[in-house]
Amino acid sequence: MEIVIVEKKTFEALLAAAETLAGKVGELCRRCSDKRESKWLDGQEVCRLMRISPRTLQTLRDNRKIAFAQVNRKFYYRPEEVERLLKEAALPQSAREDT
C-alpha cells in the first residue's frame, strides 16, 4: 500500500471539485431521464389530436413543418411538436406574418 501526503488546502480543493462534478453529473442524469420519459406519439394519435388526416400529416412531414422520428415504417412525434403546431395554427394570419 502506498501512502500519499497532500496539503489540507489541496485536499479540500479536490473534494470541492469532486462535489461540483457530482452535482453536474446528477443534473445531466435528471435532464436525460426527463427526455427519456417523454412519451412519443404515433401518427394515429397525432391525427386524432390535431383532427387532421394521415395525408395532411404526411404533407406536414414532407414540408418539414413537424419533426419526427421513424422506426422501420412507423413515424413518431414528440408531444411538444404537436403542441407547437397547434399553437401556430391558432395564431391569426397577421400575427404569423409579423414574426
C-alpha positions in Angstrom: 0.0 0.0 0.0 1.3 3.4 -1.0 0.6 6.5 1.2 0.4 9.9 -0.4 0.6 13.0 1.7 -1.3 16.1 0.5 -1.7 19.6 2.0 -5.1 20.2 3.6 -5.8 23.1 1.2 -5.2 20.9 -1.8 -7.3 18.0 -0.4 -10.2 20.4 0.3 -9.9 21.8 -3.3 -10.0 18.2 -4.6 -13.1 17.4 -2.5 -14.8 20.6 -3.7 -14.1 19.7 -7.4 -15.4 16.2 -6.8 -18.6 17.6 -5.3 -19.0 20.0 -8.3 -18.5 17.2 -10.7 -21.1 15.0 -8.8 -23.6 17.8 -9.0 -23.1 18.3 -12.7 -23.4 14.6 -13.4 -26.6 14.5 -11.3 -28.1 17.4 -13.3 -27.3 15.7 -16.6 -28.9 12.5 -15.3 -32.0 14.4 -14.4 -32.2 16.0 -17.8 -31.7 12.7 -19.6 -34.3 10.9 -17.6 -36.8 13.7 -18.3 -36.2 13.3 -22.0 -36.4 9.5 -21.9 -39.7 9.5 -20.0 -41.4 11.8 -22.5 -44.0 9.8 -24.4 -43.7 9.9 -28.2 -47.0 9.9 -30.2 -47.6 7.7 -33.2 -49.3 9.1 -36.4 -52.7 7.9 -35.4 -52.6 9.7 -32.1 -51.3 12.9 -33.8 -54.1 12.8 -36.4 -56.7 12.4 -33.7 -55.3 15.2 -31.5 -54.9 17.6 -34.4 -58.1 16.5 -36.2 -56.2 16.0 -39.5 -56.0 13.2 -42.0 -52.9 10.9 -42.3 -52.3 12.6 -45.7 -52.2 16.0 -44.1 -49.7 14.7 -41.5 -47.6 13.3 -44.3 -47.6 16.8 -46.0 -46.5 18.4 -42.7 -43.6 15.9 -42.6 -42.7 16.4 -46.3 -42.7 20.2 -45.8 -40.7 19.9 -42.6 -43.3 21.6 -40.5 -43.2 18.9 -37.9 -40.2 17.0 -36.5 -40.5 13.2 -36.3 -38.6 10.0 -35.8 -39.0 6.9 -38.0 -38.6 3.4 -36.7 -39.0 0.9 -39.5 -42.1 2.1 -41.3 -43.7 3.9 -38.4 -43.4 7.6 -37.6 -43.3 9.0 -34.1 -43.8 12.6 -32.9 -42.9 14.5 -29.8 -45.9 15.9 -27.9 -44.1 19.3 -27.8 -44.1 19.4 -31.6 -47.8 18.7 -31.8 -48.4 21.5 -29.2 -46.2 23.9 -31.1 -48.2 23.2 -34.3 -51.5 23.6 -32.6 -50.4 27.0 -31.1 -49.1 28.1 -34.5 -52.3 27.2 -36.2 -54.3 29.1 -33.5 -52.4 32.3 -34.3 -54.1 34.8 -36.6 -52.5 35.1 -40.1 -51.4 38.7 -39.4 -49.5 37.6 -36.3 -47.7 34.9 -38.2 -46.6 37.3 -40.9 -45.1 39.7 -38.3 -42.7 37.0 -36.9 
